[in-house]
Amino acid sequence: MPNEVVSLQREKLIVEWLEYCAPQADAIYLVGDIFDFWFEYKKTVPKGFVRFLGTLASITDRGVPVFLFPGNHDLWISDYLVNECGVTLVSTEHQFEYGGKKFFLHHGDGMGPGDASYKLLKKIFTARFARFIFQWIHPNWGVALAHALSKKSRLSQNPKEDQYLGNEKEHLAQFVSAHSATPQAADFYIFGHRHLVLDVTLNNARYINLGEWLHGSQYAVFDGESLQLLQWPSQQQAALQNK
């Protein structure tokens, strides 16, 4: 797991990206796992993230909508970020049309066939009873426990070993293949759960995975005509920042 120094550097990088995007964005979508762990106790939330949260509030105050999807690491997001930062919380998929193109957005966890054990675990953790029980654990213990479990994740251990398994074995690819063959088909399916940067064509639809910002910094932009996967900062943007 990154230490506090590395985490602060990454937070500042994300803030720079948000500030760059906001003036030219009609909307910003954050597709989950924004926090390594998040739980909203009645009177407190995990400390940290001050620059990031302040930037979200500043952007929404300027009238730019920010849509936030809870991921499997931060699935206990509730109304704090809605009330304090003005974000729009999206707990399921988000389908919309823009520029004549149809979009399907979701964090990506639990979608597609298989993975029954995780789907069951997600139902348990998202149940009200699970939140009720966890809130009675002191934050010092609860947050420490969550971070200890996170250290065992595949992404934290060795992200370079994570490889795309192919269209027939990837749960999200299978979901896109099935959904894009229905009348509700979208042109773009955008997810974040897989932690790989992917751009795969399935049934004339594009399955886009945005990767992660723990070891990379990718994002997608739709300019009204085409969608691009980009790296932050690009060489041109880095040159401008260094002037």
N, C-alpha and C positions, 0 to 999 in steps of 0.2 A: 504494500500500500504506500502511496506517496506520503511524504511527511508534510508538516505544516508549511514549510517554505515553498515546496513544489505546488501544494494546493493553492497557496496565495498567488503564485505566478499564473496558474491556470485560471483562477477567478478573474484576475486582471485581464487576461487574454480574452476571456468570454465577454467581459464588460466592454472592452475595446470593440469586439465584433458587434455587440448589440448597439453600441453608440454609432457605429458605422452604418448598420442596417436601418436603424430607426428613421432617419430623415427621408429615406427613399422607399420605405416599406408600406404597403397597404395593410399588412398583417404579418405577425411573426408567430411561428409555431415551434414549440419546444416539445419534442416527442418522448419525453420520459427519461428516467434515471438521471435527473438533473442533480439530485443529491444522493450521496452514498447511503444515507438513511435520513428519514424524516418522520417525526411523530409530533402531533399537536396535542400536548397536554392541556388541561383546562386553563392553566395560568402561565405556561411557558412553552417555548419551542427550542429546538437545538440551537446552540450559539454558533456564531459564524455567519458567513455569506452576506455580510453587511453591504459590501459594494455591489454585489449581484442583486440583492433585494431592492436596494435603493435605485439601481438602474431600471429595474422592472417598473417600479412605481413612477419614476420620471418619464419613462416611455409611454406608459398608459395615461399619465396625466396630460401628455401632449396629444392624446387622441388616437394613438396607434394601438390597436388591439393585440394583445399577447395571449395566445392559447397555450395552455399547459396541460400535458397528458401525464398522469401519474404512471411511473414505470414499476417494475417489480422491486426495485430498491427503495422507491419512495411512494409506495402504494397507499400509505396512510396520510397523504395530503388531504386536508379538509378545507376549511373556509378561511384560514389565516391569510394565505397569499391572495385570495380573492378580495378580502376586506382591506388588507394593508397595502397590497401592491397593485390591485386592480386587474389581475389576470382573469381570464375565463378558463375555468377548470373543465376539462373534457375527460370524463371517466370511461367512455366507450369509444367507438370509432367516430370519426368526423368526416362526413361526406359533403362536398360542395362543388359548385361549378364556378370557374373563373376563366375569363378570356376564351370562352367556348370549349374549355377542357374540364373534364371531371376528375376530381381528386378523392382519394380514400386515404385517410390518415389514422394511425393508431400506434401505440407504443410497440405492439407486436407480440407481447407475451400471451401465451395461451391460445393463439390463433392457429387454425389449420388442424389436420388430423393428428392423432397420437398425443404423446406427452401427457398421458392421463394423470400421472402422479403429480405433476406441477399444477395442472388444472384443478385437481382436488385441493392441493395445498393453497392455491390462490383463493378458492372459495372459503376456506377456513380462515385465512388471514384477513379477508375483506369483510367477514361477518362482523356485525356490531359487537357480538360477544367477545371476539378476539381483541378488539380495541378496548372494550371495557376492562378486560383482564389486564392488558398491558399497561393501561394508564395508572395502575396501582403499583407498578414497579418504579422505584425512584429513578428520575432521569439519569443520574450518574451511572446507575447499573443498566438501565434499559438501553441507552445509547452505546455504552461500552460493549454490551452483549451483541448488539446489531453490527457494530464495526468489527467485532471479532469474527462473526459469521461471514461478513463481507470479504474478509481477508482470504477466505477459502475459495472465493469465486474463481472461475477459470480465467476471467479477464485479468484479475489481480495477479495470478500466479505466473502465467506465461502467455500473453496475448498473441505472440507470434505463432503459436501452435494452432491457433484457431483458423480453420480453413472452411471454405464453402464446400458443402457436401454434395452439391449437384441438385438440379431441379426436382429430381424424383425423391430425394431424401430430406430436403429442407422443408420444415413445417410451413414457413411463410410463403415459400415458392409454391407449395401445393395449394395453399389457401388462395393465392393470387390466380393460379391456373384455373381453379374451380370458379371463383367469383367473377373473373373476367370473361367467363363464358356464359354469364347470365345477363338478363336485361338490365340489371343494376351495375353493369361493368363500368369501371373507371378507366381513365387514360393513364393515371399515375397512382401507384400504391406506394405510400411513403411510410417507413417504419424506422425504429431506432433500436429495437431490442437485441438484434443479432450482433451488434458491435463490429460488424464488418462493413466496409464501403462497397456497395453493390449497385449495379445498374444492369438489370436482367430483363430481356424482352420475353413476355409470355402472352400468347394470344393477342398480339398487337398492343398489349399494355406494358408499361414499364414498372418493374418492381424495383424501387429505390430504397436502399438502406443507408442511413446517414453515418454509420460508423460510431465513433466515440471520441471524447475529448480527453480521455485519460492518457492516451499515447498519441493521439492524432487530433485534428481540428478541422473537420469537414462540415460543410453545410450545403443546402440546395437552394437555388434561386429560380423562381419562375418569373419571367419578364413580360408575360402576356402572350408570348408566342412559343417559347421553348424553355425547357427546364435543364439547368446545368448543376452538376456537382462540383463544388469548388473547395479549395483549401484556404484556411485562414492562418496568417495573412498570406496573400499571394506575393510574389516578388515585387510587383508594382506597388502594392499597398504597403509592404514593408519598407520600400524605398521612400515613400511619402512620409511614413511615420518617423523615419530616421532623419528627416530634414530639419 
